[in-house]
Amino acid sequence: MQKHGHSLAEDLDKMTQMAAGRRQSLRWMLASAAALPVLGCGGSSGSSDSTASTGTSSTGATGTAGTTGTTGTTGTTTNGSCSVIPEETGGPYPGDGTNSNSSGVVNVLTQSGVVRQDIRSSFGGATAVAAGVLLTIKLKIQNANSSCGAAGGFAVYLWHCDRDGNYSLYSSGVTSQNYLRGVQEADANGDVTFTTIFPGCYAGRMPHVHFEVYPTLAKASNASNRIKTSQFAFPNATCNEVYATTGYSASVRNFSQISFATDNIFSDGYALQLASMTGNVTDGYVATLSLAVIA
């Protein structure tokens, strides 16, 4: 969809007229002697994707993550022929109206232009463009309550850090930018596609992408309507290839010090959250993942 001059809610109203759980509780670090230092975007020890406290990046940006609003589930639910993707924390930097940065509540879902396929650039007056190795993300949404059939008409809000490990709207230097965030509506086959860049690896986390699933595009303007919050990761081989390229030097060391076994999100299993990869650093990569949700 193209950028518009109104909010998502207004755009959807016009379009209508024209048409006539598993693991959140495991995320809190209960045994400091056994836990890894949990680091937020950019490397501060004050926050991570599993915290709901004030997050400070290594560059000094502070985001008050009062709550991510995600609902924890226990275990992996199997409905019919598909397994429901685990519920995960939205982390300190969701930008969906459920928490704040240093300037107040942050809600990209109500901003004009958020419904888009290419999320590399900022929008709504912001101009920065995220640089990095080209990545196409293809998600297939399945409705576990409908024989795991295609969830056509569902919507996905997706976000991730840039190649320096910073999150737009929150990290120092990019609080006025909103790149690497966007919403897409699934087609009749349940497919959504995003054009983006391969995310960097910041200290304490495996490289990952956040997303929220909504039952309709109309409901994607309000985080209270989401039916799933989760994350997905990438194979180690792909990460090593990308991080050997120019611009990802900070990720090399961070990636060497983390693994799925020590990641505070994926350590209890990631089979349903590992994207399949094709491509290369020159032409770009395609990450593919099928995910089932209960609607």
N, C-alpha and C positions, 0 to 999 in steps of 0.2 A: 504494500500500500504506500501511497505517496504521502509526503508530509502535508499537514493541513494547518489552517490558521486558527483552529479552535482546539479546545480540550478534547480528550478521547471521548468523554461522555457526550459532548456536543456533536462530535463527528458521528458517533453511533446513532444519535437521534436523527441526524440528517439522512444517514444511510437507511434508517428504518422508514422514514417518510418517502424516500426515493423508491424503495422496494414495494411500497403501498401496503503399626507403627512400631515404629520399632525402637529407635535408638537414641532419642534425644536425651533421655535420662542418663545414658552412658557417657554423654559428652562432658559432663561436669567433672572436673578432675578432683577425685575424692581422696587420693593418696599422694601427697606431694613427693614422697620419697620414691614413688614408682613412676611418677608422671614425667613426661617430657615438658620442657618449658613451652607453654602455649603462646604462640606469637601471632599477632595480628598482621594485617596487610602492611607490608613495608618493613616488618621485623620488630615491632615493639612487643615487649613482654606483657603489655597491659591488656591485650585482647586477642581473640581469635574467632574463627567461625563457630566456636562452641560457647562463647561467652555472651552474657547479656549485660555487661558492664561497660564503662566508658572505654572506648578504643582509641589508642594513640599510635600513629604510624611512626616509623623511624625518622620520617622527615618532619614530624612535629604536628601533624594534623590530628585533631581530636574529634571523634564522633561519639555522641552519647547514645549508646545502644541500650536504651531502657528495656526494650523487648523486641524480639524478632517476630513474635506472634505465631510462631510455628507450633504445631501440635505434635507431640511425640507419639510414636506407636511402638509396640513391642513385637519384635520378630518380623519375619517376612510372611505376608499373607498370600496364600495361593487361592485364586478363584478360577475354576474351570481349568483351562489349559495354559494360563499365564500366571506368573508370580508378580504381585504388586511391588513396585519399586519402593524401597524403604523411605520412610519419612526422615528428613534431616533438618538441622537448624538452618535458618536463613543467614546466620552469621551477623556480625556487627554492621554490615554495609549493604542492606537490602535495597534501600532507596524506594521502598514501597509504601511509605507513610506510617510504618510501624515504629520508627525511632527517629532520632535527631542527629544532626551534626552540630558543629559549633554555632551555627546560625539559626538553628531551629529544626522543625520537622522537615524531613526530606521525602518527597513523594514525586517520583518521576512518572508514575502511572497516570497522573492527571495533566501531564505536560503535552502540548501540541507536538505532534510528530513522533511520539513514542512507538506508534504502530508502524514498524518498518522491518525490512529483511536485512539490510546492510546496517550493522550497528557500529561500524568503525568510527564514524564521525559523531561529534556532538550535534545537538539540534536545539531549536527554540531560542536562537540568539547566540548560543555558545558555538565556538568555531574549531576547537582542537580536534585533531584526527589521531587515533591510536595507530602507531606504527608497529609492524611485526610480521611474522610469517603468516601468510594467508591461511585461514581456516574456514571451511564450510561445515556447519553443524546441521545434521539432518536427524530430527527426532520423529518417531512414529508413536503416536499416542493411542493406547488401547483402553477400552472400557471394560474393566474386569467384571462389571455388573451386567454386561451384555455379551456374554460368551467370548469375551476378549476381542470383540470386534473393533473396527476402526472408530475412534472417537472424533468423528468429523464435527467441525464447529467448535471444538474446544479451543482454548487459547493458552499460550505459553509466554510468560515473562521470563527473560533470561538475562543474566549479568555475570561478569567475571572481571578479574583484575587485568591491568595492562601488562606489557612485557617487563616493566620495572617493578611489578608487584603492587601497584597502587590501584585503588578503586576510585573512580570518578565520584564526585559529590562529597567524599569523605577525606581522602588523603591530601596532605599538604601539597599545594601547587595545582591541584585539579578539583578543588571544591566547587569551582564555578563551571566545571565541565560535566557532561552527562554521557560521554561515549561508553561503548561496550555495555549498553543497556537497550533492550527493545522488546516489543510485544509482537507476536505473530498469531494469526488464526489458523487452525488446522484445516486442511482441505477435506474433501469427502473421504479420503483414505486415512485421515488422521495424521497427515504429514505436515510438519513445519520445518522451515529452512532458515538459517541465519548465516550471513556472511560476516566474518569477524577476523580476529587475529589470534594466534596461539597464545594463551596466557602464560605469564612468567611464573616462576616458582619462588614464593617468599618463604622465609624461615618458619619451620614448624608445620607446614602443610604440603601434601602432595598437590601438584597442579590440578585444578578442578574448575568446574563451571557450576554456578547456581541456577536453579530455575523454580518457578512456581507454575502450577497448572490450574486453569480456571475452566468452569463448565461452558462458558460462552465468552466471546469477545466483549460483549456489553458489560459483563461482570468483572472484566480484567482491569477496570479502573479503580477497584476497591479491594485492598488486600484481604479484607474480611471474607471475601467470597472464594478465596483459593481453596482447592480441594487436595492439593499436594504441594509440599515444599521438599526439594531434594537437591542432590548434587551428583555430578558424574566426573569420572577421571579418565586419564589417558594411559596407554601402555608405556612402560619404561623406555622401550626402544625408540618410540616416537619422540618422547621428551628429550632423550639424549641427542637425537638428530637436530631438533630445533634449537636446543640450548648451545649447540656448537656454532651457531650462526651469529653474525654481528647483531648487537643490541641486547642479547640475552646473557651477557657475561655474569651478571649478578645471580642468575638462576643456577649456574653450574655448581657453585659451592652449596647453595641451599638444597638443591636436588640430591647432591651426594650425601647429605646428612639426614635425609628423610626416606621413609619407605611406607608401603601400605601397612606393614605390621606395626609401625610406630605412629602413623597418622591417627589423630584423635577422632576422625570421622569414619575412615575406611578400615580401621584395624579389626573390626568385628565382622568383616565381610564386604566384598565389593563386586561380586560376580554380576549382579544386576545393574551395576553402575560403571562398568568399564566400557568405554566406547570402542567400536571397531574402527580401525584406521586404514585409509588408503592415501596414496600420494607421496610427495616429497617436498623438501624445503624450497626447491626452485619453482615448482608449479603450484604449491600449496597442498594442504591436506583436506581430507573429508572425514569427519567423525560421524559415525552412524550409531544410533542407539534406539531400541524399542523399549518403551516403558508403559507399564500398565498401571492404571489408577482406578480407584473406586469412586464412581460418580453417583 
